[in-house]
Amino acid sequence: MSILNLNQRATHLTELAKSQAVSLRIGIHEQGGIQILDFGVTSEGGLEAGVLLARICVSGMAEVEITPSDSRLPDVPQVFVRTDHPVAACLMSQYAGWKIASADFFAMGSGPMRAVVRKEDIFQHLPQTEDGGLAVGVLESGSLPTQAALDLIRESLPAACRLTLAVSPTASQAGNIQVVARSLETALHKLHELQFPLENIISGTGIAPLPPVAKNDLQGIGRTNDSILYGATVNLWVRCPDAVIEAVVAKVPSNSSASYGQTFLSLFKAANHDFYAMDAALFSPAVVVFHNLLTGRSFRSGTLYPELLRESFGMA
């Protein structure tokens, strides 16, 4: 892979965020040499902050936009993501694969700092691109990280690494957007689990409805996940034999799960708030379309579920 230093790319975006902090309505803190950008914990944030936060999460390797609503779905805007570097943007950067847990703090960690640490099994299948000089992480949390949490992150990085963290709750405008911007990422991760050859994925887009901001993070987790599971459409441009696509296409969308058809919040509560106790097959977009650049054929699977979305969004 010729894409080098994702953290350097993400650092450019955090510098942009700092230079526009007032207009973005974000806060800037420093603790023990670590810069912390507050996108919605004690700061207001907003739509533009959310788009930039999502771009930081993908290391600038994907474009993120807010687009008009889909007439088939609830009357809300949509978050559209497009990239010609889907593996780097989604799996090496955006995937929330690092659980940051200390005695006094918890967050799901994403962003390209993961590609420096490389502690997740998925990195056994992904190239080494980082030199360890810079690290940028995104934390989904309702509070700013404690010193114990910062120490936990810092000890996993090279001693001289300069660390920047962006933090937002799910129940904020910015946090709401950055989670819904993961529609394409969920398809990429599912394909990895299905052992689809990642090198055959050339480009991708994802689009999903942007829910109303929830009153608390638990409800926000429910709404943003439902947005993807029941309202997202992902298009993938691939180059491989048609048979390779046909072997997985029906297994990718969320309706391949036995849990399909229930709100995420009800399933999450039944699993005692443990993501890892839930059916992994559920974490996928509603609809997936493959376009084969080798043969010119397209393959579609999945279905939208607007009624469930309206219930989840409180718009029934």
Residue, then its C-alpha position, 0 to 999 in steps of 0.5 A: m500500500s502506497i498510502l503512508n502515515l495516516n496519523q500525519r494526515a489526521t494531524h493536519l486535520t486536528e491542526l485545522a480544527k484548532s485554527q477554527a476552534v471558535s467557529l467550530r465551537i470546540g474546546i482545546h485542552e492540554q494535559g501532560g503534553i497530550q492535546i485534547l479536542d472537545f467536540g461536544v463534552t463541555s463544548e457545543g460543537g455542531l454540524e461542521a464540527g461533526v463533519l471534521l471529526a468524521r474526517i479526522c476519524v478516517s485520517g482524511m482518506a475519505e470525504v464526508e458530507i451532509t446531504p438531503s434526506d431520502s424520501r423513503l426514510p425519515d425526514v432527516p439529512q443524511v451522512f454521505v461518505r466516499t473514498d478511493h482508499p476504503v481499507a486505509a480509511c475504514l479499517m486502519s483508521q475509523y474502526a472503533g477497535w480499541k476499548i479504552a477502559s480504566a477504573d474511572f473512564f471508558a471509551m471506544g477508541s478509533g482513529p489512526m492511533r490504532a495503526v501505531v499500536r497495532k494491538e488488534d488482530i485485524f492488523q495482522h492482515l493490514p500493512q504497516t504505514e506509521d513511523g510512530g512520531l504522531a498519533v491521533g485518536v477519537l474517543e466516543s465518550g460523555s466525559l473527557p479522559t482521566q489521567a489514568a485513561l491518558d496513561l493507558i493510551r500513552e503507554s501503548l505508544p512510542a515514548a516520543c510519540r505526539l498524541t492528539l485526542a478528539v472526544s465527543p459523546t454520542a448524544s451531541q451533534a458532532g458525535n452523532i455525525q461521526v458514528v453515522a459516518r461509519s456505514l461504509e466501515t461496517a461493510l468493510h469489517k463484515l467483509h473482513e470477517l467473511q474473509f473477502p479479499l480486502e485488496n479487491i475492494i477498490s472504492g466505496t460509498g456509504i450513506a445513512p440518515l442522521p438521527p435527531v440528537a438523543k437526550n443521552d448517550l445510551q439512546g444515542i448509541g441506539r439511534t445511530n446504530d439503527s441508522i446504519l442497520y436499517g437505513a444505510t446503503v453501501n456501494l462497493w467497487v471491486r475487482c474479482p471473479d463474480a463467484v467471489i461476490e456471489a459467495v458473500v453478498a447475501k451475508v453482508p447486510s444486517n438482515s443476515s442476522a437473526s436479531y434483525g428487526q429489533t431496535f438496537l437499544s432493545l438488543f443492547k439492553a438484553a446483552n447487558h450493554d455489552f457489544y461483544a455479547m451481541d450477534a456480530a452479523l448484525f453490525s452491517p449496513a441495511v443494503v450493500v451493492f457490489h459493482n464488479l470492475l472486472t465483469g461489469r456486473s452488479f450484485r445487491s442484497g439487503t433492505l431498508y426498514p423505514e418504519l423501525l427508523r421512525e420508531s427509533f428516532g421518535m418520529a413515528 
